[in-house]
Amino acid sequence: MYGVEVPDLQLLAIKVLGLTCSASGCKRNWSTFEH
């Protein structure tokens, strides 16, 4: 089951990260977190 579930979770995580980065901007987010 893990062989099927893990890849799906990874794809979802990548999609979510990609959406958040493209929506608000990774550089801006990281700069706000650092300061």
TIMI-2910 file (N, C-alpha, C, CB; in pm, 1 decimal, decimal comma, always signed):
<rs>
+----------+----------+----------+----------+----------+----------+----------+----------+----------+----------+----------+----------+------+
!      n_x !      n_y !      n_z !     ca_x !     ca_y !     ca_z !      c_x !      c_y !      c_z !     cb_x !     cb_y !     cb_z ! resn !
+----------+----------+----------+----------+----------+----------+----------+----------+----------+----------+----------+----------+------+
!    +83,0 !   -121,0 !     +0,0 !     +0,0 !     +0,0 !     +0,0 !    +86,3 !   +125,8 !     +0,0 !    -93,8 !     +0,7 !   +121,7 !  Met !
!   +196,3 !   +121,3 !    +74,9 !   +283,2 !   +239,1 !    +80,7 !   +335,2 !   +274,4 !    -58,1 !   +400,8 !   +214,9 !   +176,8 !  Tyr !
!   +361,9 !   +170,8 !   -139,9 !   +414,6 !   +194,7 !   -273,7 !   +319,9 !   +279,7 !   -356,5 !   +440,9 !    +63,0 !   -344,2 !  Gly !
!   +191,2 !   +274,1 !   -323,1 !    +92,2 !   +350,8 !   -399,2 !    +59,8 !   +482,2 !   -329,8 !    -35,8 !   +268,9 !   -418,5 !  Val !
!    +55,5 !   +480,0 !   -197,7 !    +14,0 !   +599,2 !   -124,0 !   +123,9 !   +704,7 !   -118,2 !    -27,8 !   +561,2 !    +16,7 !  Glu !
!   +246,7 !   +662,6 !    -93,7 !   +356,3 !   +758,8 !    -76,6 !   +373,7 !   +848,5 !   -199,1 !   +486,6 !   +685,1 !    -48,1 !  Val !
!   +383,4 !   +793,3 !   -320,7 !   +399,6 !   +878,9 !   -439,1 !   +286,1 !   +979,9 !   -450,8 !   +406,4 !   +793,5 !   -566,1 !  Pro !
!   +162,7 !   +937,1 !   -419,5 !    +50,0 !  +1029,4 !   -427,8 !    +69,3 !  +1145,3 !   -331,1 !    -82,0 !   +956,5 !   -398,3 !  Asp !
!   +109,9 !  +1113,6 !   -208,5 !   +130,7 !  +1219,1 !   -109,3 !   +240,4 !  +1313,9 !   -155,1 !   +166,2 !  +1158,7 !    +27,8 !  Leu !
!   +346,4 !  +1258,6 !   -212,9 !   +456,9 !  +1342,8 !   -259,1 !   +408,9 !  +1435,3 !   -370,3 !   +575,4 !  +1256,0 !   -308,3 !  Gln !
!   +330,2 !  +1380,7 !   -463,4 !   +279,7 !  +1463,0 !   -572,9 !   +191,1 !  +1574,5 !   -518,4 !   +201,6 !  +1376,8 !   -674,2 !  Leu !
!   +105,8 !  +1540,3 !   -423,0 !    +18,2 !  +1641,8 !   -364,0 !   +100,8 !  +1749,9 !   -296,6 !    -78,9 !  +1578,2 !   -262,8 !  Leu !
!   +202,8 !  +1708,8 !   -221,6 !   +287,1 !  +1805,7 !   -151,9 !   +355,5 !  +1898,2 !   -252,2 !   +392,3 !  +1733,7 !    -64,9 !  Ala !
!   +408,4 !  +1839,9 !   -359,8 !   +476,9 !  +1920,1 !   -461,9 !   +378,7 !  +2017,4 !   -526,3 !   +541,1 !  +1829,0 !   -569,8 !  Ile !
!   +257,6 !  +1970,3 !   -554,6 !   +157,1 !  +2057,0 !   -616,3 !   +122,1 !  +2171,9 !   -523,7 !    +30,8 !  +1977,4 !   -651,8 !  Lys !
!   +101,5 !  +2140,6 !   -395,2 !    +65,5 !  +2244,6 !   -298,1 !   +177,4 !  +2347,3 !   -287,6 !    +36,3 !  +2182,7 !   -159,2 !  Val !
!   +302,1 !  +2299,6 !   -275,2 !   +415,8 !  +2390,7 !   -264,5 !   +426,4 !  +2475,4 !   -390,7 !   +547,0 !  +2312,5 !   -240,8 !  Leu !
!   +407,0 !  +2413,8 !   -505,9 !   +414,8 !  +2486,7 !   -631,5 !   +307,4 !  +2594,3 !   -639,7 !   +402,1 !  +2390,9 !   -748,9 !  Gly !
!   +186,1 !  +2559,8 !   -595,0 !    +77,0 !  +2656,8 !   -600,1 !   +105,3 !  +2773,7 !   -506,9 !    -56,5 !  +2590,4 !   -563,0 !  Leu !
!   +149,5 !  +2744,9 !   -385,0 !   +177,0 !  +2851,7 !   -289,1 !   +290,5 !  +2939,7 !   -339,7 !   +211,9 !  +2793,2 !   -150,6 !  Thr !
!   +394,0 !  +2878,3 !   -397,2 !   +509,3 !  +2954,8 !   -445,7 !   +467,3 !  +3044,0 !   -561,9 !   +624,1 !  +2860,2 !   -489,2 !  Cys !
!   +390,5 !  +2988,3 !   -656,7 !   +351,1 !  +3064,9 !   -774,3 !   +250,6 !  +3173,5 !   -736,7 !   +291,9 !  +2972,3 !   -881,4 !  Ser !
!   +172,7 !  +3149,9 !   -632,4 !    +67,9 !  +3244,5 !   -594,2 !   +125,4 !  +3365,9 !   -521,6 !    -35,7 !  +3175,4 !   -506,0 !  Ala !
!   +213,3 !  +3342,5 !   -424,2 !   +262,8 !  +3453,3 !   -341,5 !   +410,2 !  +3483,1 !   -366,1 !   +241,5 !  +3422,0 !   -194,7 !  Ser !
!   +483,2 !  +3388,0 !   -418,6 !   +625,5 !  +3411,3 !   -443,4 !   +710,9 !  +3351,0 !   -334,0 !   +654,1 !  +3560,2 !   -455,1 !  Gly !
!   +795,7 !  +3252,8 !   -368,9 !   +878,1 !  +3184,8 !   -268,0 !   +974,7 !  +3283,8 !   -202,5 !   +956,8 !  +3067,2 !   -331,8 !  Cys !
!  +1041,1 !  +3365,8 !   -283,0 !  +1142,1 !  +3457,6 !   -228,4 !  +1078,7 !  +3551,4 !   -126,5 !  +1209,1 !  +3539,1 !   -341,5 !  Lys !
!   +961,0 !  +3604,1 !   -157,9 !   +895,3 !  +3696,1 !    -64,7 !   +860,4 !  +3623,4 !    +64,2 !   +768,1 !  +3757,3 !   -128,0 !  Arg !
!   +807,6 !  +3500,8 !    +53,0 !   +769,7 !  +3425,2 !   +172,4 !   +890,9 !  +3399,4 !   +260,3 !   +703,5 !  +3292,5 !   +133,6 !  Asn !
!  +1001,8 !  +3353,4 !   +198,4 !  +1120,9 !  +3322,1 !   +278,2 !  +1174,2 !  +3449,0 !   +344,0 !  +1230,7 !  +3256,6 !   +190,2 !  Trp !
!  +1171,3 !  +3561,0 !   +275,5 !  +1223,2 !  +3685,3 !   +333,4 !  +1138,8 !  +3725,8 !   +453,7 !  +1224,8 !  +3798,8 !   +227,9 !  Ser !
!  +1007,4 !  +3707,4 !   +445,7 !   +920,3 !  +3743,8 !   +557,5 !   +946,1 !  +3651,3 !   +675,2 !   +771,7 !  +3737,9 !   +515,9 !  Thr !
!   +969,9 !  +3523,1 !   +648,5 !   +996,6 !  +3428,3 !   +757,1 !  +1128,8 !  +3461,6 !   +825,7 !   +999,1 !  +3283,5 !   +703,4 !  Phe !
!  +1228,8 !  +3499,0 !   +748,2 !  +1360,4 !  +3525,3 !   +805,9 !  +1357,0 !  +3649,6 !   +893,6 !  +1465,5 !  +3541,5 !   +695,5 !  Glu !
!  +1290,0 !  +3754,5 !   +846,0 !  +1288,9 !  +3879,5 !   +924,0 !  +1176,6 !  +3874,4 !  +1026,3 !  +1272,2 !  +4003,5 !   +831,2 !  His !
+----------+----------+----------+----------+----------+----------+----------+----------+----------+----------+----------+----------+------+
</rs>
